[in-house]
Structures are given as C-alpha cells and as structure tokens.
Amino acid sequence: MVGTGDAPAGSVTAVAPGVYMQRGAAGEVSPQNLGRVGNAGFIVGPNGVLVIDTGTSYREGLALLDAVARVTDKPVRRVLITHTRQEFLFGAAAFRERGIPILMQRQAAMLMAARCENCLKTLKRVLGEDEMRGSAVVVPETLFDESMLLDEIGRPLRLLSFSHSSGPGDTAVFDEQTGVLFAGGLLDQARIPDVQDSELNGWKLALAELQRLPIKTVVPGHGPATSAAVIDTVARYLNQLEARLLVLMNAGASLSEAPDQAVLPEFTGWDQYDTIHRRNASIMYVRLERELLFK
C-alpha cells in the first residue's frame, strides 16, 4: 500500500494498517519550509505507539504528537531516532517533556552528542530563535548496539542496526505485520543520498541485507513512500558515483573539477542534485584518492 506520493509536506497519511508517515518537504532547510524536510512516522500496536524520528524542532515534535493523538488514544510508549541528521532529532524535546523515553543506537547517539549543539545553533540562525524555541539535543534514555526485536507496543518490530553504513549507527525499522520499512538515513526516494557521514562498503552491505527482507513499502528518510525498488536505485546511485569518480581520477581530473564532471544522467532530476550531489562528488573524490594513496 503505497499512496503518499502526492501528499503535501507536513501531512500524515496511512501507508499500511496501523502505520503512518508524516511527510517532509522537498529542498533544503529554509524559513519557508520551517526546516521540516525529513520524514517521520509512527506505528500503532495493541499496547501503544512507537514514534520513528521526531522532526527538526520542538514545534514539529508537538505536531507529530498531535497527529498521533488524532489517530489513536493509545499511549506513545517510546520514540526511536534512527540517525544523526538535524531534521530528525530536535523534536525529541517535545517527547522528553511528556516523559516518553527515547531510544537510539549507541554510535549514532555519540555522533549526536559530539556535533548537534552546533547544528542547533545553525538552525536557530537559519530558521530563527522563535521557530526553534524549546528545541534541544536530548540524551536518549536507552542505547542499543545491535539489531533487536522491539515488542513493547504489541506487534513485532525489528530494529535493524548496520553499524557504520549511511552513517554511524544508522537504524531502520521493519514492521513484520505489514512489510513496511522505515529506512531512516539508509534510503531516500527521488532525492540524492548524502554520503557525508557514510562508510560506503558498509552502506552497500546494509542495502544488500535489506534486499533480502520481504519489504512491501518503504518510508524513506526523504521523499514519498515507495516500493522496495528504491533499494536498488540508491545502490545504483552509490555505484555510479564511485565509478564515475574513478574514471575522472584516472583521467587526471582534479578535486575542483569533480563536482562539475561527475554527471550522473539518471539522477539529474532528483531533489538536491545541484547541491548534495556536488558535495558528494567532492567527498567521495577525497576518500577514493586517500584509498589509492594508502594502497
């Protein structure tokens, strides 16, 4: 059941029975979209609700809690932050205020603690102090290291931890009852994946593991809900990016030339192609150059 492609930013739609997605806006963080560019969602079970990611701000966290309340009167048992990106974590302050425990993979939590105060300062400058009022870096009550079964809401949910992949400790949630995957930082739909925090081989291995699951619907970190075919598409982007940069390096192209010359025609229409893709090209060029030097 995939039907959120035309859903407006900020809307909450059902992607499967008991599974809901709050859609993020396209584009970069800006005052116009209030920085709400990442997807969030929640799963309703017999015993309560698991919320997955919390949004860019305290206000967005409140909006997500209100959305849950419109759908069900069951309590939110826990919130999971899937990865360390600013548009997914600062809404946690709204959940902490209500005593809802926060869960996060240990490596991701360490990265959040190391850098996200600076992210918060940047968001306050871009979006304004008023919009970000109440937002904070919230320390999770519970940390985990490996993939695990989470059963406190009364339906089997698999937390899939891939160590360092799209980012340190990035986590996905698989709802076995409906076949819905909340992909967090591992998958974006019609938006360029960001390699900044990634370990490329670990990311490819994680995608290979996802391909073995009976996934019916993917709620990506950004973009509309989609089918499991997005796993192949993201893998293809990563492979094409790496291959193109190796060709450029072998041809003697410099780092400064990489963003202009790393053209990937299949992905030119994707959101953030002119920004994130160009940055990806520079980041991957440096990493590949370093690998070749050490070899």
ABEGO torsion letter per residue (X at the ends): XBAAAABBBGBBBBABBGBBBBBBBBEBBBAAAGGBABBBBBBBBAAEBBBBEAEABAAAAAAAAAAAAAABABBBABBBBABBBAAAAAAAAAAAAAGBBBBBBAAAAAAAAAAAAAAAAAAAAAAEAAAABGBBBBBBABBBABBBBBAAAGBBBBBBBAEBBABBGBBBBBBAAAGBBBAEAABBBGBBBBAAABBAAAAAAAAAAAAABBBABBBBABEBBBBAAAAAAAAAAAAAAAAAAAAAAAAGBBAAAAAAABBBAAAAABBGAAAAAAAAAAAAAAAAAAAAAAX
